[in-house]
């Protein structure tokens, strides 16, 4: 395969400075136009506001509160985009989470330049997005692969799919192989383990405070750092020692 006359725009999101620079140099040497590298999701999204990429190379573990998988969901919600994950995580769990967002390739660091180039070209060639701007008719069909209503979940209840806005979820409690969504005035049961369910939630809004609890940060009312308790709406929940420092670091304290 040969690159098109107009170089492909490749968004690179990598928080390891040396590896990010290596990717930048390698991709430019291969003839691509590099956007970034960006060390975190916020920087990457800001770059995309200025120039939309043709393909993205994402690390899974990033600086900041959101992972590369979180970023992939946000990008796909805006517009279909071929994705290549480049990561040091080779385990089955990481691969399963990454596969859920439909990447074109999953490469384990360090990936040779030729393997990276083949992955990028195939990602674009097999994508409905393509390199050229789509016409109006194709735009409608391309948009069909993007996530609808990224600010909501549809939960099975009495044989129906009921919309639950993410903003209405105060907390999520793990209970055996299911989760309990604590909403204002009601509780819904979801037959998914906590890790799988929370992979669908934006890391900028939800935070884990205990091995059994994930909470909506907007619902946090008080923290008792002596007894390690968190008041979330009307609930008083335990704050696990493992999650305590991460939570406190992310809250603005005066």
DRENMARVEX-728726 format. One record per residue: residue number from 1; y, z, x of N, C-alpha, C in turn; residue in three letters. Coordinates in pm, whole numbers, padded with zeros to 5 digits. Layout:
% DRENMARVEX-728726
[NUM, [Y, Z, X], [Y, Z, X], [Y, Z, X], 'ALA']
...
This chain:
% DRENMARVEX-728726
[1, [-00120, 00000, 00084], [00000, 00000, 00000], [00125, 00000, 00087], 'UNK']
[2, [00227, -00062, 00041], [00354, -00062, 00115], [00462, -00003, 00028], 'UNK']
[3, [00559, 00056, 00092], [00669, 00117, 00018], [00757, 00010, -00043], 'UNK']
[4, [00816, 00039, -00161], [00906, -00057, -00221], [01033, -00072, -00139], 'UNK']
[5, [01111, -00181, -00170], [01232, -00207, -00094], [01328, -00090, -00102], 'UNK']
[6, [01339, -00028, -00219], [01421, 00091, -00234], [01335, 00213, -00207], 'UNK']
[7, [01368, 00295, -00106], [01280, 00408, -00072], [01263, 00505, -00188], 'UNK']
[8, [01143, 00558, -00200], [01116, 00660, -00300], [01191, 00788, -00266], 'UNK']
[9, [01244, 00851, -00369], [01314, 00978, -00351], [01212, 01091, -00368], 'UNK']
[10, [01191, 01167, -00262], [01090, 01273, -00261], [01158, 01409, -00257], 'UNK']
[11, [01138, 01489, -00362], [01187, 01626, -00362], [01088, 01712, -00285], 'UNK']
[12, [01135, 01783, -00183], [01050, 01871, -00103], [01093, 02015, -00129], 'UNK']
[13, [00996, 02097, -00172], [01024, 02239, -00198], [00927, 02321, -00115], 'UNK']
[14, [00981, 02385, -00012], [00900, 02459, 00086], [00987, 02568, 00146], 'UNK']
[15, [00937, 02694, 00143], [01020, 02805, 00192], [00993, 02843, 00337], 'UNK']
[16, [00894, 02782, 00400], [00872, 02807, 00543], [00959, 02708, 00621], 'UNK']
[17, [01057, 02761, 00693], [01161, 02678, 00752], [01105, 02572, 00847], 'UNK']
[18, [01012, 02609, 00933], [00958, 02514, 01030], [00878, 02405, 00961], 'UNK']
[19, [00797, 02444, 00864], [00719, 02344, 00792], [00808, 02253, 00708], 'UNK']
[20, [00913, 02312, 00649], [01007, 02232, 00570], [01073, 02125, 00657], 'UNK']
[21, [01114, 02164, 00777], [01177, 02068, 00869], [01078, 01962, 00912], 'UNK']
[22, [00953, 02003, 00937], [00849, 01907, 00975], [00826, 01804, 00864], 'UNK']
[23, [00821, 01851, 00739], [00802, 01761, 00626], [00920, 01664, 00614], 'UNK']
[24, [01039, 01718, 00634], [01159, 01634, 00626], [01151, 01521, 00727], 'UNK']
[25, [01124, 01555, 00851], [01119, 01455, 00957], [01005, 01355, 00932], 'UNK']
[26, [00889, 01406, 00891], [00772, 01320, 00868], [00798, 01221, 00757], 'UNK']
[27, [00853, 01268, 00645], [00876, 01181, 00530], [00983, 01077, 00558], 'UNK']
[28, [01088, 01116, 00628], [01191, 01019, 00663], [01136, 00913, 00758], 'UNK']
[29, [01048, 00955, 00850], [00986, 00860, 00942], [00895, 00761, 00867], 'UNK']
[30, [00839, 00807, 00754], [00755, 00720, 00673], [00836, 00629, 00580], 'UNK']
[31, [00967, 00649, 00579], [01053, 00560, 00500], [01098, 00614, 00367], 'UNK']
[32, [01075, 00743, 00340], [01116, 00801, 00214], [01257, 00860, 00225], 'UNK']
[33, [01323, 00874, 00112], [01449, 00948, 00104], [01416, 01090, 00059], 'UNK']
[34, [01453, 01188, 00139], [01414, 01327, 00113], [01526, 01401, 00042], 'UNK']
[35, [01494, 01465, -00069], [01585, 01557, -00137], [01545, 01697, -00097], 'UNK']
[36, [01635, 01768, -00032], [01602, 01900, 00019], [01586, 01896, 00170], 'UNK']
[37, [01492, 01977, 00222], [01399, 02066, 00152], [01471, 02184, 00085], 'UNK']
[38, [01415, 02227, -00028], [01465, 02343, -00101], [01369, 02459, -00081], 'UNK']
[39, [01421, 02581, -00056], [01332, 02696, -00033], [01286, 02765, -00161], 'UNK']
[40, [01351, 02735, -00275], [01317, 02806, -00398], [01344, 02717, -00519], 'UNK']
[41, [01303, 02767, -00636], [01312, 02688, -00759], [01457, 02658, -00797], 'UNK']
[42, [01546, 02757, -00784], [01685, 02737, -00823], [01751, 02626, -00741], 'UNK']
[43, [01729, 02627, -00610], [01786, 02524, -00524], [01730, 02388, -00559], 'UNK']
[44, [01600, 02383, -00587], [01536, 02256, -00622], [01593, 02199, -00751], 'UNK']
[45, [01611, 02283, -00851], [01666, 02237, -00979], [01810, 02189, -00963], 'UNK']
[46, [01886, 02255, -00878], [02024, 02212, -00852], [02026, 02074, -00787], 'UNK']
[47, [01932, 02049, -00695], [01924, 01918, -00631], [01890, 01810, -00735], 'UNK']
[48, [01801, 01844, -00828], [01759, 01748, -00929], [01872, 01718, -01029], 'UNK']
[49, [01965, 01812, -01044], [02080, 01787, -01130], [02164, 01673, -01074], 'UNK']
[50, [02170, 01664, -00942], [02251, 01561, -00877], [02175, 01429, -00868], 'UNK']
[51, [02048, 01435, -00827], [01966, 01314, -00812], [01825, 01344, -00857], 'UNK']
[52, [01778, 01271, -00956], [01641, 01293, -01003], [01542, 01225, -00909], 'UNK']
[53, [01440, 01298, -00862], [01345, 01240, -00766], [01244, 01147, -00833], 'UNK']
[54, [01176, 01067, -00752], [01066, 00984, -00800], [00934, 01060, -00795], 'UNK']
[55, [00926, 01157, -00707], [00804, 01236, -00689], [00844, 01367, -00622], 'UNK']
[56, [00765, 01473, -00643], [00796, 01603, -00585], [00678, 01655, -00505], 'UNK']
[57, [00707, 01710, -00388], [00608, 01780, -00305], [00642, 01928, -00312], 'UNK']
[58, [00554, 02008, -00372], [00585, 02148, -00399], [00485, 02241, -00331], 'UNK']
[59, [00538, 02341, -00263], [00453, 02453, -00220], [00432, 02542, -00342], 'UNK']
[60, [00319, 02611, -00351], [00294, 02698, -00465], [00364, 02832, -00448], 'UNK']
[61, [00358, 02887, -00327], [00422, 03017, -00300], [00561, 02993, -00244], 'UNK']
[62, [00664, 03033, -00322], [00801, 03007, -00283], [00882, 03135, -00271], 'UNK']
[63, [00994, 03128, -00203], [01089, 03238, -00204], [01145, 03253, -00346], 'UNK']
[64, [01182, 03375, -00383], [01237, 03398, -00517], [01130, 03439, -00616], 'UNK']
[65, [01169, 03447, -00741], [01080, 03502, -00844], [00986, 03399, -00906], 'UNK']
[66, [01014, 03269, -00883], [00933, 03166, -00947], [00849, 03092, -00844], 'UNK']
[67, [00727, 03061, -00883], [00636, 02988, -00795], [00657, 02839, -00809], 'UNK']
[68, [00588, 02764, -00724], [00593, 02619, -00735], [00535, 02571, -00867], 'UNK']
[69, [00440, 02646, -00922], [00381, 02611, -01051], [00485, 02632, -01162], 'UNK']
[70, [00560, 02742, -01155], [00669, 02765, -01252], [00770, 02649, -01244], 'UNK']
[71, [00806, 02612, -01122], [00902, 02504, -01102], [00848, 02373, -01158], 'UNK']
[72, [00719, 02346, -01135], [00659, 02223, -01185], [00672, 02214, -01336], 'UNK']
[73, [00650, 02325, -01405], [00662, 02326, -01551], [00806, 02296, -01594], 'UNK']
[74, [00901, 02356, -01524], [01041, 02334, -01560], [01082, 02188, -01538], 'UNK']
[75, [01035, 02131, -01428], [01067, 01991, -01400], [01004, 01900, -01505], 'UNK']
[76, [00878, 01925, -01537], [00808, 01840, -01634], [00869, 01855, -01774], 'UNK']
[77, [00924, 01972, -01804], [00987, 01991, -01934], [01114, 01908, -01946], 'UNK']
[78, [01178, 01881, -01833], [01301, 01801, -01836], [01271, 01652, -01844], 'UNK']
[79, [01173, 01609, -01764], [01138, 01467, -01760], [01005, 01454, -01686], 'UNK']
[80, [00915, 01364, -01731], [00789, 01345, -01660], [00814, 01312, -01513], 'UNK']
[81, [00740, 01376, -01423], [00759, 01359, -01280], [00625, 01376, -01209], 'UNK']
[82, [00582, 01279, -01128], [00457, 01297, -01052], [00472, 01408, -00949], 'UNK']
[83, [00369, 01489, -00937], [00373, 01609, -00853], [00261, 01607, -00750], 'UNK']
[84, [00294, 01654, -00630], [00195, 01676, -00526], [00212, 01820, -00478], 'UNK']
[85, [00107, 01901, -00489], [00111, 02036, -00437], [00064, 02035, -00293], 'UNK']
[86, [00141, 02097, -00206], [00106, 02114, -00065], [00111, 02263, -00037], 'UNK']
[87, [-00004, 02325, -00015], [-00009, 02470, -00013], [-00112, 02523, 00085], 'UNK']
[88, [-00094, 02648, 00124], [-00193, 02716, 00208], [-00300, 02782, 00124], 'UNK']
[89, [-00282, 02782, -00009], [-00378, 02846, -00100], [-00492, 02750, -00131], 'UNK']
[90, [-00611, 02782, -00083], [-00724, 02692, -00103], [-00827, 02748, -00201], 'UNK']
[91, [-00800, 02865, -00260], [-00896, 02929, -00350], [-00903, 02860, -00485], 'UNK']
[92, [-01011, 02890, -00556], [-01036, 02829, -00687], [-00931, 02871, -00790], 'UNK']
[93, [-00884, 02996, -00781], [-00787, 03045, -00880], [-00655, 02970, -00868], 'UNK']
[94, [-00606, 02954, -00744], [-00480, 02882, -00724], [-00494, 02737, -00769], 'UNK']
[95, [-00607, 02678, -00739], [-00629, 02539, -00779], [-00632, 02525, -00931], 'UNK']
[96, [-00695, 02621, -00997], [-00704, 02617, -01143], [-00566, 02627, -01208], 'UNK']
[97, [-00481, 02716, -01156], [-00345, 02730, -01210], [-00264, 02603, -01184], 'UNK']
[98, [-00279, 02546, -01065], [-00205, 02424, -01032], [-00253, 02307, -01118], 'UNK']
[99, [-00382, 02299, -01140], [-00438, 02187, -01217], [-00384, 02184, -01359], 'UNK']
[100, [-00347, 02301, -01411], [-00300, 02310, -01549], [-00170, 02232, -01573], 'UNK']
[101, [-00091, 02207, -01467], [00033, 02133, -01484], [00017, 01986, -01451], 'UNK']
[102, [-00106, 01942, -01421], [-00134, 01800, -01404], [-00080, 01735, -01279], 'UNK']
[103, [-00103, 01794, -01159], [-00053, 01729, -01037], [-00133, 01604, -01005], 'UNK']
[104, [-00072, 01513, -00930], [-00142, 01393, -00885], [-00231, 01423, -00766], 'UNK']
[105, [-00196, 01526, -00689], [-00275, 01561, -00571], [-00254, 01708, -00538], 'UNK']
[106, [-00354, 01766, -00470], [-00349, 01906, -00426], [-00394, 01905, -00280], 'UNK']
[107, [-00299, 01919, -00189], [-00328, 01912, -00046], [-00314, 02050, 00017], 'UNK']
[108, [-00406, 02083, 00105], [-00402, 02211, 00175], [-00336, 02192, 00311], 'UNK']
[109, [-00241, 02281, 00341], [-00170, 02274, 00470], [-00269, 02300, 00585], 'UNK']
[110, [-00244, 02239, 00699], [-00147, 02131, 00723], [-00208, 01996, 00685], 'UNK']
[111, [-00137, 01917, 00608], [-00187, 01787, 00565], [-00139, 01679, 00662], 'UNK']
[112, [-00228, 01592, 00710], [-00186, 01483, 00800], [-00086, 01391, 00730], 'UNK']
[113, [-00002, 01327, 00808], [00101, 01240, 00753], [00041, 01129, 00669], 'UNK']
[114, [-00072, 01071, 00713], [-00129, 00960, 00637], [-00185, 01007, 00502], 'UNK']
[115, [-00241, 01129, 00500], [-00292, 01183, 00373], [-00177, 01211, 00277], 'UNK']
[116, [-00067, 01262, 00331], [00050, 01289, 00248], [00108, 01159, 00192], 'UNK']
[117, [00116, 01056, 00276], [00169, 00928, 00231], [00082, 00867, 00121], 'UNK']
[118, [-00050, 00872, 00140], [-00139, 00816, 00038], [-00123, 00891, -00094], 'UNK']
[119, [-00112, 01025, -00084], [-00097, 01106, -00206], [00031, 01072, -00280], 'UNK']
[120, [00140, 01052, -00206], [00268, 01020, -00268], [00266, 00882, -00334], 'UNK']
[121, [00212, 00784, -00264], [00210, 00650, -00320], [00120, 00643, -00444], 'UNK']
[122, [00005, 00708, -00438], [-00084, 00708, -00554], [-00022, 00786, -00670], 'UNK']
[123, [00050, 00895, -00638], [00113, 00975, -00743], [00212, 00891, -00822], 'UNK']
[124, [00292, 00812, -00751], [00391, 00729, -00818], [00325, 00610, -00888], 'UNK']
[125, [00227, 00549, -00822], [00160, 00432, -00880], [00088, 00467, -01009], 'UNK']
[126, [00030, 00589, -01015], [-00047, 00629, -01133], [00037, 00699, -01238], 'UNK']
[127, [00167, 00715, -01209], [00254, 00786, -01302], [00316, 00690, -01402], 'UNK']
[128, [00333, 00739, -01524], [00402, 00658, -01625], [00550, 00650, -01597], 'UNK']
[129, [00599, 00739, -01506], [00741, 00740, -01475], [00781, 00617, -01393], 'UNK']
[130, [00701, 00588, -01288], [00732, 00474, -01203], [00858, 00498, -01122], 'UNK']
[131, [00896, 00396, -01044], [01015, 00410, -00960], [01140, 00357, -01030], 'UNK']
[132, [01123, 00258, -01117], [01241, 00202, -01183], [01277, 00284, -01305], 'UNK']
[133, [01403, 00272, -01348], [01446, 00341, -01468], [01377, 00280, -01589], 'UNK']
[134, [01312, 00358, -01676], [01243, 00302, -01790], [01340, 00254, -01896], 'UNK']
[135, [01295, 00154, -01977], [01380, 00112, -02087], [01369, 00211, -02200], 'UNK']
[136, [01446, 00191, -02306], [01454, 00290, -02414], [01319, 00312, -02480], 'UNK']
[137, [01243, 00202, -02502], [01115, 00215, -02570], [01018, 00298, -02488], 'UNK']
[138, [01012, 00270, -02356], [00921, 00346, -02271], [00965, 00489, -02253], 'UNK']
[139, [01096, 00513, -02262], [01145, 00650, -02249], [01085, 00740, -02356], 'UNK']
[140, [01071, 00685, -02478], [01015, 00764, -02588], [00871, 00804, -02556], 'UNK']
[141, [00793, 00709, -02506], [00652, 00738, -02480], [00634, 00824, -02356], 'UNK']
[142, [00717, 00804, -02253], [00709, 00889, -02135], [00739, 01033, -02171], 'UNK']
[143, [00836, 01052, -02262], [00874, 01188, -02299], [00763, 01260, -02371], 'UNK']
[144, [00666, 01185, -02425], [00557, 01248, -02499], [00470, 01335, -02411], 'UNK']
[145, [00473, 01314, -02278], [00390, 01396, -02190], [00461, 01522, -02144], 'UNK']
[146, [00590, 01536, -02175], [00664, 01657, -02139], [00633, 01769, -02238], 'UNK']
[147, [00649, 01892, -02194], [00622, 02007, -02280], [00731, 02017, -02386], 'UNK']
[148, [00690, 02026, -02511], [00785, 02048, -02619], [00814, 02196, -02633], 'UNK']
[149, [00936, 02231, -02668], [00977, 02369, -02691], [00931, 02462, -02578], 'UNK']
[150, [00982, 02442, -02456], [00939, 02527, -02344], [00978, 02673, -02360], 'UNK']
[151, [01065, 02704, -02459], [01107, 02842, -02481], [01023, 02910, -02589], 'UNK']
[152, [00905, 02853, -02621], [00821, 02912, -02726], [00674, 02889, -02696], 'UNK']
[153, [00590, 02976, -02754], [00445, 02960, -02752], [00398, 02943, -02896], 'UNK']
[154, [00287, 02872, -02915], [00225, 02863, -03046], [00094, 02941, -03042], 'UNK']
[155, [00088, 03046, -03121], [-00023, 03141, -03118], [-00108, 03126, -03245], 'UNK']
[156, [-00241, 03126, -03227], [-00332, 03116, -03341], [-00331, 03247, -03420], 'UNK']
[157, [-00305, 03235, -03549], [-00304, 03352, -03637], [-00352, 03309, -03775], 'UNK']
[158, [-00465, 03365, -03820], [-00521, 03334, -03952], [-00542, 03183, -03971], 'UNK']
[159, [-00592, 03118, -03865], [-00621, 02977, -03875], [-00500, 02885, -03859], 'UNK']
[160, [-00382, 02942, -03836], [-00261, 02863, -03820], [-00207, 02879, -03678], 'UNK']
[161, [-00125, 02784, -03636], [-00052, 02796, -03511], [00089, 02842, -03543], 'UNK']
[162, [00122, 02962, -03500], [00250, 03024, -03534], [00342, 03023, -03412], 'UNK']
[163, [00464, 02975, -03432], [00559, 02971, -03320], [00612, 03110, -03288], 'UNK']
[164, [00606, 03144, -03162], [00660, 03271, -03113], [00761, 03238, -03003], 'UNK']
[165, [00885, 03271, -03027], [00987, 03248, -02925], [00967, 03346, -02810], 'UNK']
[166, [00981, 03295, -02687], [00962, 03382, -02570], [01061, 03497, -02571], 'UNK']
[167, [01180, 03472, -02621], [01282, 03577, -02625], [01244, 03691, -02718], 'UNK']
[168, [01152, 03665, -02813], [01110, 03769, -02908], [00995, 03853, -02857], 'UNK']
[169, [00937, 03815, -02744], [00827, 03892, -02685], [00886, 04005, -02601], 'UNK']
[170, [00861, 04130, -02641], [00911, 04244, -02564], [00818, 04277, -02447], 'UNK']
[171, [00688, 04276, -02474], [00592, 04306, -02370], [00459, 04241, -02402], 'UNK']
[172, [00376, 04230, -02298], [00241, 04176, -02312], [00146, 04276, -02248], 'UNK']
[173, [00043, 04314, -02324], [-00053, 04413, -02276], [-00191, 04350, -02262], 'UNK']
[174, [-00252, 04368, -02147], [-00388, 04320, -02126], [-00486, 04414, -02195], 'UNK']
[175, [-00580, 04357, -02272], [-00680, 04437, -02342], [-00811, 04360, -02339], 'UNK']
[176, [-00902, 04400, -02249], [-01028, 04329, -02227], [-00997, 04184, -02188], 'UNK']
[177, [-01051, 04086, -02262], [-01030, 03945, -02229], [-00922, 03883, -02319], 'UNK']
[178, [-00840, 03967, -02379], [-00732, 03917, -02461], [-00602, 03988, -02423], 'UNK']
[179, [-00492, 03943, -02483], [-00363, 04005, -02461], [-00298, 04036, -02595], 'UNK']
[180, [-00219, 04141, -02597], [-00143, 04178, -02715], [00004, 04147, -02690], 'UNK']
[181, [00060, 04062, -02774], [00202, 04030, -02766], [00277, 04127, -02855], 'UNK']
[182, [00359, 04210, -02796], [00438, 04307, -02873], [00574, 04245, -02906], 'UNK']
[183, [00590, 04210, -03033], [00714, 04152, -03082], [00789, 04257, -03163], 'UNK']
[184, [00908, 04226, -03202], [00984, 04319, -03286], [00917, 04328, -03423], 'UNK']
[185, [00857, 04442, -03452], [00798, 04464, -03584], [00655, 04418, -03602], 'UNK']
[186, [00594, 04356, -03502], [00454, 04313, -03518], [00389, 04292, -03383], 'UNK']
[187, [00256, 04285, -03386], [00177, 04263, -03265], [00081, 04147, -03292], 'UNK']
[188, [00075, 04052, -03200], [-00016, 03939, -03211], [-00119, 03945, -03100], 'UNK']
[189, [-00240, 03906, -03131], [-00348, 03903, -03032], [-00370, 03761, -02985], 'UNK']
[190, [-00384, 03744, -02853], [-00407, 03612, -02792], [-00533, 03621, -02708], 'UNK']
[191, [-00626, 03531, -02731], [-00753, 03533, -02657], [-00740, 03462, -02523], 'UNK']
[192, [-00663, 03522, -02436], [-00646, 03474, -02300], [-00628, 03594, -02208], 'UNK']
[193, [-00681, 03588, -02086], [-00653, 03697, -01991], [-00507, 03698, -01951], 'UNK']
[194, [-00460, 03812, -01906], [-00318, 03830, -01875], [-00269, 03729, -01772], 'UNK']
[195, [-00346, 03708, -01665], [-00301, 03618, -01558], [-00281, 03476, -01611], 'UNK']
[196, [-00372, 03430, -01695], [-00362, 03294, -01748], [-00242, 03282, -01842], 'UNK']
[197, [-00223, 03382, -01927], [-00112, 03376, -02022], [00023, 03380, -01951], 'UNK']
[198, [00038, 03470, -01855], [00167, 03483, -01788], [00200, 03364, -01699], 'UNK']
[199, [00100, 03284, -01663], [00129, 03163, -01585], [00211, 03063, -01667], 'UNK']
[200, [00216, 03082, -01800], [00292, 02994, -01888], [00436, 03045, -01909], 'UNK']
[201, [00466, 03162, -01856], [00596, 03224, -01882], [00691, 03205, -01764], 'UNK']
[202, [00820, 03192, -01788], [00916, 03177, -01678], [00931, 03308, -01599], 'UNK']
[203, [00912, 03300, -01468], [00923, 03419, -01384], [01063, 03475, -01378], 'UNK']
[204, [01162, 03397, -01423], [01299, 03448, -01424], [01324, 03543, -01540], 'UNK']
[205, [01237, 03541, -01642], [01257, 03624, -01761], [01153, 03735, -01776], 'UNK']
[206, [01034, 03714, -01724], [00926, 03810, -01741], [00883, 03865, -01605], 'UNK']
[207, [00846, 03993, -01605], [00808, 04059, -01481], [00691, 04153, -01507], 'UNK']
[208, [00598, 04158, -01413], [00484, 04249, -01427], [00523, 04386, -01374], 'UNK']
[209, [00496, 04490, -01454], [00531, 04626, -01413], [00407, 04714, -01391], 'UNK']
[210, [00290, 04662, -01427], [00166, 04739, -01419], [00053, 04638, -01427], 'UNK']
[211, [-00064, 04674, -01380], [-00174, 04576, -01385], [-00208, 04535, -01527], 'UNK']
[212, [-00166, 04616, -01626], [-00194, 04585, -01766], [-00073, 04536, -01844], 'UNK']
[213, [00047, 04542, -01784], [00167, 04512, -01861], [00259, 04412, -01792], 'UNK']
[214, [00306, 04315, -01869], [00415, 04225, -01829], [00523, 04241, -01936], 'UNK']
[215, [00649, 04250, -01894], [00756, 04276, -01990], [00865, 04170, -01980], 'UNK']
[216, [00935, 04155, -02091], [01054, 04071, -02095], [01169, 04152, -02035], 'UNK']
[217, [01226, 04103, -01926], [01330, 04180, -01857], [01449, 04210, -01947], 'UNK']
[218, [01478, 04121, -02042], [01591, 04143, -02132], [01569, 04262, -02224], 'UNK']
[219, [01443, 04307, -02240], [01411, 04418, -02330], [01405, 04553, -02258], 'UNK']
[220, [01422, 04553, -02125], [01418, 04679, -02051], [01544, 04759, -02083], 'UNK']
[221, [01524, 04883, -02130], [01636, 04970, -02165], [01661, 05078, -02061], 'UNK']
[222, [01553, 05141, -02013], [01567, 05251, -01916], [01450, 05250, -01820], 'UNK']
[223, [01474, 05305, -01700], [01368, 05327, -01602], [01372, 05471, -01558], 'UNK']
[224, [01257, 05533, -01558], [01243, 05668, -01504], [01171, 05654, -01371], 'UNK']
[225, [01248, 05655, -01261], [01189, 05632, -01130], [01122, 05757, -01073], 'UNK']
[226, [01136, 05869, -01141], [01068, 05992, -01099], [00926, 05993, -01155], 'UNK']
[227, [00916, 05967, -01286], [00784, 05967, -01349], [00723, 05827, -01358], 'UNK']
[228, [00795, 05728, -01305], [00748, 05589, -01305], [00716, 05541, -01446], 'UNK']
[229, [00820, 05539, -01530], [00809, 05492, -01667], [00919, 05389, -01695], 'UNK']
[230, [00890, 05294, -01782], [00987, 05193, -01821], [00995, 05189, -01974], 'UNK']
[231, [01115, 05202, -02027], [01133, 05187, -02171], [01166, 05042, -02200], 'UNK']
[232, [01080, 04979, -02280], [01095, 04839, -02319], [01104, 04836, -02471], 'UNK']
[233, [01223, 04816, -02524], [01241, 04828, -02668], [01208, 04971, -02711], 'UNK']
[234, [01112, 04984, -02803], [01069, 05116, -02850], [00951, 05170, -02771], 'UNK']
[235, [00897, 05090, -02679], [00780, 05132, -02602], [00822, 05203, -02473], 'UNK']
[236, [00740, 05298, -02431], [00754, 05359, -02300], [00626, 05327, -02223], 'UNK']
[237, [00640, 05247, -02119], [00524, 05193, -02048], [00518, 05244, -01905], 'UNK']
[238, [00399, 05249, -01847], [00386, 05295, -01708], [00436, 05190, -01610], 'UNK']
[239, [00495, 05237, -01502], [00540, 05150, -01394], [00446, 05170, -01276], 'UNK']
[240, [00364, 05070, -01247], [00268, 05081, -01138], [00335, 05082, -01003], 'UNK']
[241, [00281, 05162, -00911], [00339, 05175, -00778], [00344, 05040, -00707], 'UNK']
[242, [00243, 04956, -00732], [00237, 04825, -00668], [00352, 04736, -00708], 'UNK']
[243, [00402, 04754, -00831], [00504, 04665, -00886], [00644, 04727, -00883], 'UNK']
[244, [00652, 04854, -00850], [00779, 04928, -00859], [00889, 04869, -00771], 'UNK']
[245, [00862, 04850, -00642], [00966, 04805, -00551], [01013, 04664, -00585], 'UNK']
[246, [00919, 04579, -00624], [00956, 04442, -00660], [01050, 04443, -00780], 'UNK']
[247, [01020, 04526, -00878], [01106, 04535, -00998], [01244, 04586, -00961], 'UNK']
[248, [01250, 04694, -00885], [01378, 04754, -00850], [01464, 04659, -00766], 'UNK']
[249, [01400, 04581, -00681], [01474, 04487, -00598], [01539, 04377, -00682], 'UNK']
[250, [01477, 04343, -00794], [01526, 04232, -00874], [01631, 04274, -00976], 'UNK']
[251, [01647, 04405, -00995], [01747, 04455, -01091], [01879, 04481, -01020], 'UNK']
[252, [01989, 04446, -01083], [02120, 04475, -01027], [02154, 04623, -01053], 'UNK']
[253, [02168, 04698, -00946], [02197, 04842, -00959], [02335, 04870, -00900], 'UNK']
[254, [02407, 04962, -00964], [02540, 05001, -00915], [02547, 05152, -00901], 'UNK']
